[in-house]
């Protein structure tokens, strides 16, 4: 066996597919928020009312609009993604995404990773309330 084959066997023997799926999901949510910020809003200058911060520990992203934030964070202990809205006075959990037996679920039922942009559009709309 060569080095690559050994690495593949080790990986397969310890991989937790649900952990891999939830980390992939938070990465896709982060990428979608980054594209929304950079290409859909596409401001030429920087404005204090709008910002985006990618975090690595905990893994996630924070999108700030005026005095409200949309926060997507991966809890490394239970491998759950929490989506919340934070204002100066309050923080509200909008949703939680979990992986179980290779399937993603959220408050509305099954979470489809291919519909990340539509999912986040609903989340972004809460910032306008």
GURONU-992713 format. One record per residue (C-alpha): residue number from 1; residue in one letter; x, y, z. Coordinates in Angstrom, 3 decimals. Example, Ala and Ser with C-alpha at 12.3 -4.5 7.8 and 13.67 -1.06 7.14 Angstrom:
BEGIN
{1; A; {12.300; -4.500; 7.800}}
{2; S; {13.670; -1.060; 7.140}}
***
This chain:
BEGIN
{1; X; {0.000; 0.000; 0.000}}
{2; X; {1.177; 3.488; -0.766}}
{3; X; {0.791; 6.545; 1.433}}
{4; X; {-2.455; 7.696; -0.246}}
{5; X; {-4.114; 4.290; 0.182}}
{6; X; {-3.132; 4.170; 3.856}}
{7; X; {-4.484; 7.680; 4.394}}
{8; X; {-7.775; 6.732; 2.685}}
{9; X; {-8.158; 3.631; 4.882}}
{10; X; {-7.448; 5.588; 8.054}}
{11; X; {-9.891; 8.314; 7.001}}
{12; X; {-12.638; 5.798; 6.229}}
{13; X; {-12.147; 3.991; 9.527}}
{14; X; {-12.719; 7.107; 11.651}}
{15; X; {-14.890; 9.400; 9.534}}
{16; X; {-18.129; 10.623; 11.033}}
{17; X; {-20.214; 11.458; 7.978}}
{18; X; {-22.639; 13.615; 9.965}}
{19; X; {-19.773; 15.783; 11.247}}
{20; X; {-18.406; 16.093; 7.713}}
{21; X; {-21.865; 17.022; 6.401}}
{22; X; {-22.522; 19.701; 9.015}}
{23; X; {-19.082; 21.294; 8.511}}
{24; X; {-19.663; 21.273; 4.733}}
{25; X; {-23.041; 22.917; 5.335}}
{26; X; {-21.648; 25.752; 7.474}}
{27; X; {-18.995; 26.302; 4.776}}
{28; X; {-21.719; 26.590; 2.109}}
{29; X; {-23.743; 28.986; 4.256}}
{30; X; {-20.636; 31.112; 4.826}}
{31; X; {-19.834; 31.119; 1.093}}
{32; X; {-23.397; 32.130; 0.235}}
{33; X; {-23.354; 35.025; 2.718}}
{34; X; {-20.000; 36.154; 1.342}}
{35; X; {-21.355; 36.124; -2.233}}
{36; X; {-24.475; 38.022; -1.098}}
{37; X; {-22.312; 40.668; 0.572}}
{38; X; {-19.749; 40.973; -2.218}}
{39; X; {-21.779; 40.440; -5.386}}
{40; X; {-25.489; 40.953; -4.702}}
{41; X; {-25.183; 44.068; -2.543}}
{42; X; {-21.918; 45.000; -4.289}}
{43; X; {-21.141; 48.316; -2.649}}
{44; X; {-18.061; 50.060; -4.006}}
{45; X; {-17.143; 51.753; -0.751}}
{46; X; {-17.188; 50.547; 2.832}}
{47; X; {-20.047; 51.627; 5.074}}
{48; X; {-20.261; 51.280; 8.823}}
{49; X; {-23.898; 50.108; 8.503}}
{50; X; {-22.891; 46.946; 6.627}}
{51; X; {-20.167; 44.384; 7.294}}
{52; X; {-19.417; 40.678; 7.236}}
{53; X; {-17.086; 38.755; 9.510}}
{54; X; {-15.988; 35.167; 8.929}}
{55; X; {-14.925; 33.364; 12.100}}
{56; X; {-12.893; 30.203; 12.469}}
{57; X; {-13.318; 29.412; 16.156}}
{58; X; {-16.215; 28.982; 16.315}}
{59; X; {-16.606; 28.367; 12.617}}
{60; X; {-19.209; 30.616; 11.032}}
{61; X; {-20.089; 34.056; 9.774}}
{62; X; {-21.680; 37.239; 11.087}}
{63; X; {-23.510; 39.576; 8.698}}
{64; X; {-24.154; 43.021; 10.183}}
{65; X; {-26.781; 45.406; 8.810}}
{66; X; {-27.255; 48.638; 10.699}}
{67; X; {-27.854; 47.565; 14.332}}
{68; X; {-28.866; 43.991; 13.529}}
{69; X; {-26.766; 40.889; 12.847}}
{70; X; {-27.466; 37.553; 11.221}}
{71; X; {-25.154; 35.029; 12.864}}
{72; X; {-24.461; 31.522; 11.561}}
{73; X; {-22.256; 29.477; 13.900}}
{74; X; {-21.229; 25.854; 14.148}}
{75; X; {-21.210; 24.485; 17.686}}
{76; X; {-18.181; 22.162; 17.643}}
{77; X; {-19.358; 20.186; 20.681}}
{78; X; {-22.667; 18.938; 19.310}}
{79; X; {-22.122; 19.711; 15.621}}
{80; X; {-25.199; 21.873; 15.329}}
{81; X; {-25.443; 25.058; 13.252}}
{82; X; {-27.291; 27.873; 14.976}}
{83; X; {-28.759; 30.697; 12.908}}
{84; X; {-29.672; 33.715; 15.005}}
{85; X; {-30.654; 37.351; 14.742}}
{86; X; {-29.029; 39.748; 17.188}}
{87; X; {-30.019; 43.307; 17.972}}
{88; X; {-28.683; 45.642; 20.628}}
{89; X; {-31.393; 44.425; 22.996}}
{90; X; {-32.007; 40.804; 22.064}}
{91; X; {-30.730; 37.668; 20.394}}
{92; X; {-33.250; 35.300; 18.823}}
{93; X; {-32.468; 31.829; 17.495}}
{94; X; {-34.094; 31.659; 14.065}}
{95; X; {-33.147; 28.065; 13.312}}
{96; X; {-30.895; 25.145; 14.129}}
{97; X; {-29.511; 22.813; 11.496}}
{98; X; {-28.368; 19.337; 12.494}}
{99; X; {-27.104; 16.289; 10.642}}
{100; X; {-28.386; 12.850; 11.559}}
{101; X; {-27.766; 9.666; 9.573}}
{102; X; {-26.598; 11.644; 6.562}}
{103; X; {-29.620; 13.967; 6.461}}
{104; X; {-29.825; 17.611; 7.387}}
{105; X; {-32.826; 18.927; 9.293}}
{106; X; {-33.950; 22.329; 10.520}}
{107; X; {-37.071; 23.734; 12.172}}
{108; X; {-39.019; 23.431; 8.892}}
{109; X; {-38.051; 19.769; 8.401}}
{110; X; {-35.485; 18.589; 5.876}}
{111; X; {-32.745; 21.078; 5.036}}
{112; X; {-31.688; 20.929; 1.399}}
{113; X; {-28.072; 21.977; 0.948}}
{114; X; {-28.808; 22.851; -2.706}}
{115; X; {-31.266; 25.530; -1.556}}
{116; X; {-28.874; 27.468; 0.674}}
{117; X; {-29.435; 30.761; -1.158}}
{118; X; {-33.243; 30.516; -0.812}}
{119; X; {-32.895; 29.578; 2.858}}
{120; X; {-30.635; 32.551; 3.552}}
{121; X; {-32.935; 34.928; 1.654}}
{122; X; {-35.576; 34.194; 4.314}}
{123; X; {-33.003; 34.814; 7.030}}
{124; X; {-31.809; 38.085; 5.470}}
{125; X; {-35.427; 39.285; 5.241}}
{126; X; {-35.631; 39.155; 9.049}}
{127; X; {-32.963; 41.880; 9.174}}
{128; X; {-35.385; 44.286; 7.542}}
{129; X; {-38.076; 43.807; 10.218}}
***
